[in-house]
Amino acid sequence: MKGFTLLEVVIALAIMTGVILTVITSFNYHLSIAGRDREETVSLLLAREKLEEIELRSKKEIQTFQDGTFAPEHPEISWKAEISPTEVDLFKKLTLTVMWGNGKRTLSLVHYIEQ
């Protein structure tokens, strides 16, 4: 009699199940990384835009502390800007922090502006 025994079929199915689960898990992991990278890229671009916007304001309009969101396009992403003095009197330090994911993820940019 030729053919496979039940034990051989069960072992082959177990191996196939392991391979399929590994592929699915790997695929989901890489999708989550791609999503996280997309969020970071969007946040970085928004932060750079806000940084330029703050810098272009006249020196009298710039406040020591500002915050807000990127609504209506990105209401889930918020930002805060802090201006502090530096050791060199000619410059001020502008730190812009962008937060998303309920504040669990952050990105900070530091820029020096002329007084």
C-alpha positions as a printed NumPy array, in Angstrom:
array([[ 0.   ,  0.   ,  0.   ],
       [ 1.413,  3.336, -1.034],
       [ 0.563,  6.746,  0.459],
       [ 1.036,  8.797,  3.571],
       [ 0.216,  7.681,  7.059],
       [-1.979,  9.786,  9.318],
       [ 1.048, 10.722, 11.424],
       [ 2.901, 12.062,  8.38 ],
       [-0.112, 14.139,  7.341],
       [-0.501, 15.591, 10.859],
       [ 3.199, 16.486, 11.019],
       [ 3.041, 18.125,  7.571],
       [-0.02 , 20.142,  8.626],
       [ 1.725, 21.238, 11.839],
       [ 4.759, 22.425,  9.866],
       [ 2.537, 24.288,  7.381],
       [ 0.615, 25.913, 10.25 ],
       [ 3.866, 27.1  , 11.827],
       [ 5.093, 28.562,  8.553],
       [ 1.79 , 30.339,  7.855],
       [ 1.615, 31.793, 11.378],
       [ 5.196, 33.029, 11.089],
       [ 4.471, 34.73 ,  7.768],
       [ 1.281, 36.373,  9.093],
       [ 3.023, 37.583, 12.261],
       [ 5.934, 38.973, 10.267],
       [ 3.568, 40.723,  7.856],
       [ 1.613, 42.346, 10.721],
       [ 4.835, 43.453, 12.415],
       [ 6.116, 45.118,  9.252],
       [ 2.749, 46.8  ,  8.662],
       [ 2.901, 48.291, 12.166],
       [ 6.436, 49.576, 11.503],
       [ 5.278, 51.175,  8.24 ],
       [ 2.371, 52.839, 10.068],
       [ 4.658, 54.132, 12.808],
       [ 7.098, 55.505, 10.203],
       [ 4.224, 57.266,  8.434],
       [ 3.099, 58.882, 11.709],
       [ 6.649, 60.06 , 12.436],
       [ 7.051, 61.488,  8.94 ],
       [ 3.758, 63.383,  9.125],
       [ 4.647, 64.677, 12.601],
       [ 8.107, 65.793, 11.473],
       [ 6.723, 67.655,  8.461],
       [ 4.064, 69.354, 10.598],
       [ 6.696, 70.277, 13.198],
       [ 8.964, 71.842, 10.58 ],
       [ 6.032, 73.798,  9.162],
       [ 5.049, 75.086, 12.629],
       [ 8.675, 75.938, 13.411],
       [ 8.914, 78.088, 10.28 ],
       [ 5.562, 79.697, 11.058],
       [ 6.71 , 80.68 , 14.553],
       [10.052, 81.916, 13.267],
       [ 8.422, 84.12 , 10.603],
       [ 6.36 , 86.007, 13.172],
       [ 7.701, 89.359, 14.216],
       [ 9.879, 89.33 , 17.298],
       [ 7.192, 91.183, 19.281],
       [ 4.557, 88.52 , 18.511],
       [ 6.668, 85.565, 19.648],
       [ 5.55 , 84.334, 23.051],
       [ 7.579, 82.376, 25.59 ],
       [ 5.138, 79.428, 25.527],
       [ 2.595, 78.4  , 22.9  ],
       [ 0.628, 75.23 , 22.257],
       [-2.132, 73.868, 20.074],
       [-3.144, 71.142, 17.652],
       [-2.878, 70.721, 13.911],
       [-6.675, 70.706, 13.522],
       [-8.638, 70.315, 11.282],
       [-6.313, 68.14 ,  9.171],
       [-4.586, 66.384, 12.093],
       [-6.499, 66.992, 15.349],
       [-4.842, 63.96 , 16.949],
       [-1.425, 65.643, 16.76 ],
       [-0.676, 68.443, 19.225],
       [ 2.314, 70.727, 19.65 ],
       [ 3.955, 73.01 , 22.185],
       [ 6.662, 75.594, 21.64 ],
       [ 8.924, 76.981, 24.32 ],
       [11.369, 79.823, 23.896],
       [14.213, 80.074, 26.376],
       [17.339, 82.217, 26.625],
       [20.759, 80.887, 25.664],
       [24.258, 81.574, 26.878],
       [24.747, 83.809, 23.86 ],
       [22.582, 86.92 , 24.25 ],
       [22.126, 87.245, 20.499],
       [20.024, 84.049, 20.208],
       [17.021, 82.396, 21.826],
       [16.378, 78.671, 21.867],
       [13.067, 77.556, 20.351],
       [12.053, 74.005, 21.26 ],
       [ 9.033, 72.612, 19.418],
       [ 7.589, 69.337, 20.676],
       [ 4.982, 67.415, 18.698],
       [ 2.88 , 64.755, 20.474],
       [ 0.606, 62.061, 19.075],
       [-0.789, 58.706, 20.154],
       [-2.402, 60.225, 23.279],
       [ 0.916, 61.797, 24.231],
       [ 2.8  , 58.495, 24.167],
       [ 4.833, 59.438, 21.106],
       [ 6.794, 62.679, 20.911],
       [ 9.222, 64.389, 18.599],
       [11.21 , 67.523, 19.482],
       [12.975, 70.   , 17.229],
       [15.359, 72.655, 18.541],
       [15.992, 75.832, 16.582],
       [17.923, 78.962, 17.488],
       [16.394, 82.278, 16.528],
       [17.996, 85.689, 16.457],
       [16.656, 88.199, 18.991]])
